[in-house]
Amino acid sequence: MKIYFAGSIRGGREDVGVYRKIIDYLNIDNKVLTEHIGDYKLSVEGQGQLDNDYIRNRDVDWLNKSDLVVAETSNPSLGVGYELAYAEKIKKPVLILHNKNKSQLSAMIEGSKYFRNINYYSDVTEAISILKSKLK
Ligand SMILES: O=c1[nH]c(=O)n([C@H]2C[C@H](O)[C@@H](COP(=O)(O)O)O2)cc1CO
């Protein structure tokens, strides 16, 4: 399965370690299209070597091609919010992971009837177990 993993970049890179572990787990049996989100070297500036319009169009293309969107939403990010709204518009299946000790998920996501696969976790081990049970 082709998976679009969404996680914060310009919204803040505090959770890069969590993204890396989730991506590594997903890549065991799937192909994660957005590997760069788990790259420790990628800073809050994002993929500065690429134009913003290139990034946006490439990512929309990947969203269209993906079979599933997995979004880690604990660190609020405009880009992740945009990707979720786009996934909702094209009716792409979405699985959300949110660390309940970090922040409150936006009402725009919680309040949408489209997002019914919202999973709260407290540490990355729990996040991986959720993926294990939901993706089998
Ligand atoms: O350099 C980038 N590359 C990239 O693929 N994105 C996409 C993928 C992420 O899921 C999301 C992060 O958005 P933001 O940068 O607003 O936190 O946007 C975002 C940026 C920078 O905004």
The ligand as an SDF file (V2000), in Angstrom:
LIG
                    3D

 22 23  0  0  0  0  0  0  0  0999 V2000
    9.2280   21.4330    2.9130 O   0  0  0  0  0  0  0  0  0  0  0  0
    8.0930   20.9230    3.0300 C   0  0  0  0  0  0  0  0  0  0  0  0
    7.8210   19.6930    2.4750 N   0  0  0  0  0  0  0  0  0  0  0  0
    6.6130   19.0870    2.6070 C   0  0  0  0  0  0  0  0  0  0  0  0
    6.4270   17.9670    2.0750 O   0  0  0  0  0  0  0  0  0  0  0  0
    5.6010   19.7040    3.3590 N   0  0  0  0  0  0  0  0  0  0  0  0
    4.3070   19.0320    3.5800 C   0  0  0  0  0  0  0  0  0  0  0  0
    4.4120   17.6400    4.1790 C   0  0  0  0  0  0  0  0  0  0  0  0
    3.9550   17.7720    5.6090 C   0  0  0  0  0  0  0  0  0  0  0  0
    2.9790   16.7600    5.9220 O   0  0  0  0  0  0  0  0  0  0  0  0
    3.3410   19.1580    5.7210 C   0  0  0  0  0  0  0  0  0  0  0  0
    3.9790   20.0090    6.7880 C   0  0  0  0  0  0  0  0  0  0  0  0
    3.4500   21.3180    6.7500 O   0  0  0  0  0  0  0  0  0  0  0  0
    4.1020   22.5390    7.5800 P   0  0  0  0  0  0  0  0  0  0  0  0
    5.4450   22.8300    6.9640 O   0  0  0  0  0  0  0  0  0  0  0  0
    3.1290   23.6680    7.4210 O   0  0  0  0  0  0  0  0  0  0  0  0
    4.2520   22.0870    9.0120 O   0  0  0  0  0  0  0  0  0  0  0  0
    3.5050   19.7840    4.4520 O   0  0  0  0  0  0  0  0  0  0  0  0
    5.8290   20.9490    3.8800 C   0  0  0  0  0  0  0  0  0  0  0  0
    7.0380   21.5810    3.7460 C   0  0  0  0  0  0  0  0  0  0  0  0
    7.3310   22.9370    4.3500 C   0  0  0  0  0  0  0  0  0  0  0  0
    6.1540   23.6680    4.5800 O   0  0  0  0  0  0  0  0  0  0  0  0
  1  2  2  0
  2  3  1  0
  2 20  1  0
  3  4  1  0
  4  5  2  0
  4  6  1  0
  6  7  1  0
  6 19  1  0
  7  8  1  0
  7 18  1  0
  8  9  1  0
  9 10  1  0
  9 11  1  0
 11 12  1  0
 11 18  1  0
 12 13  1  0
 13 14  1  0
 14 15  2  0
 14 16  1  0
 14 17  1  0
 19 20  2  0
 20 21  1  0
 21 22  1  0
M  END
$$$$
